[in-house]
Amino acid sequence: MSNDITIAQEGIRAMLRLMGQDPDDPSVEDTPARWVKAYLELGTPDSTPEEILHKRFTVGNVDSVVAVGPIRFVSLCEHHLLPFSGQAWVAYKPTGDTVVGLSKIPRLVQHFARRPQIQERLTEQISSTLNELLPVTGAACLIRGEHSCMTLRGIRAHGATMVTSSMLGIFREKGEARAEFLALANGSWQ
């Protein structure tokens, strides 16, 4: 990995030259190292979904939707390596008496956001992981994101957002569960 870090830093030095900058200028001489460190921080998860969702609580029979949001996140567009950011609403319907710790849902969102990503996959990964790893009858995720690859370059569509959703189990099969989740999520966008 050390060799890859050196190569990445040399690539940024070359990019600075392409942009008309002198990479040895004191004002930017540390930029390559800072860039690599920042992108590794933005693009590398630090745990697994199993570790994140490990802590659970027994609370008695839960007969309601558990929803968390808006959860702010930043990810990297895998096509341009430019940031996209947004808010996620995540929900699940527990079976029986077990729920996951409240902070675990935002941690799961951050886990999947910390890698080069596309919003469609991010949305699916969050709901699928909850549906697979927790005792639930369904899981859902709704994300609204703004992509700098679309707002800063190309079409420059400032203010345009993308909305993606993934509904599994009861949220796909039962209109009332889906409507409850969407009402909770849509009320928070105001």
N, C-alpha and C positions, 0 to 999 in steps of 0.2 A: 504494500500500500504506500509506503514511503516513496517509492519510485513514481507511482501514479500521482502523488501530491506534487512532486517536483515537476513532472510533465504538465500537470494542470496549471501550475504557476507559470511555467514557461509559455503556455498557451495564452494566458491572460497578458503576459508581457507582450506577446505578439499582437494581441487584440488592441492593446494600448497604442502600439506603434501604428496599426492600421487606422486608428482614430486620431492620429496626428500628435500623440503624446510621447514624451520621452520617458520610458519606463524606469530610467535611472534618476529622474527628477525627484528630489526629496519629498515633494508633495504627493507623489504616487508610488514611491519605491516599495511601500509595504502593501499596496493595493492587491497584488496577486495573492499574497498569503492570506489577507483578509477575505478576499473573494472566495478562495477555496474553503476557508473555515466557515464562512457564512453559508455556502451552498451545501456543505456537508451537514451543517446544523439543520437547514431547511429540508434536506432530502434524505435523511437517514433516521428511521424509527429506532427507538431506544428500548423497546420491549416487544413482547408478543401479545396478540389478542387474548390468549389463554392466561397469561400473567395479569393482564389488565382486568379481566372479568372474573378472576379467581375469588375475590372477596364477595360473599353473598350473605344475606340476612334472612332469617325466618321471622315473618311478621304477622302470621295468621293468614287466613284466606284472603287473597287479593282479587277482587272482581272489578278492577278498573284498569284503564289504560295508564301506563306510566310514560310520561313524555318529558323530554328535557330540551330546552332551547330558549332563545337562539344561542347556538354555540358558534362563536367566531373562530375562523381558521384561516390559515394561509398555506397554500400548496404551490408546487411548481408545475406549470404546463409541460408535459413530457415532450411536446413538439417544438417548443421554443426556449424552454428553461427560463421562462419569465413567470413571475408570480401570478397566481389568481387567488382571490380571497372571497370570503363570503360568510354566510350563516347557515348552520344546519339545525334542523329540528329532527329529533330521533325519538321513537316510541317503541314500546313493546307491551304485549299483554301477557302477564305472568300466568303460569298454570300453578294452581295450588298456593303455597304460602312463602315462596322464595323470591326475593328481589335482589338485584345487584346494587352495590354501593353507588350513590348518586354521582360522585365524581368520576366514576368509571366510564360513563357514557361520553363526556367530553374528552376523556383520555383516549377512548377508542377512535373518536373523530380525529384527534390530533395524530394518533398512530398512523392511520391510513393517509392523512394529509401530508405527512412527513416523508414524501418520496415523489419523484417525478410521476405525474398523475394526470388523468382526465376526469372531469367532474362526473361523467356518467358512471365510470368504474368506481369512483370514490363513494357515490351514493349506494351502489349495489353492494360494495364490500361491507359497509357499515351495517346495513339491514341484514345481509346474509350471515354475517358473523354473529350478530345477536340471535338470529333465528337458529343457528347451528349450535352455539355454545351455551345458551341459557334455556331453562325450562319454560318455554313460551308457546303460545298458540299463534303468534305472529309478531312481526317486527316491521317498522316502517322508517324511512328516512326521506326528508325533503330538504333540498339544498338550493339556495339562491346564491350565485357567485358572479363576480365581476372579473373578467379575464384581461390582464394587461396586454396579452398578445393580440387582443382585439381592440383595446382602447388606446394603447400607446403607439401602435404600428398598424400597418395594413389599412383597414377600413377606418380606424380611429373612431369607433362608435362609442363615444363617451357616454357613460351612464347606462349602457345596455347591459342587462344581466341575463344569465341563463338559469333556468329553473329545472331541476331534475328530481324525480321521485322514484322510490322503490317501495312497493307494498307487497308484503309476503304474509302468507297464512290468513288469519282473520281479517287483516287490513285489505287484502285482495278479495277475499271471498264474501265478506259482510259489509254491505254499504254503510251501515250505521257506525261500525268501527272506523272505517276509512273517513267518513264524514266527521266523526269526533276528532280524529287526529288532524285533519285538514283545518277544522275550525280552530283548534288550539294553535296550530302553526300559523295560519293566516292572520289571526288576531295579533300576533307578535310582530308582523312586518310593518305595522302602522307606524 
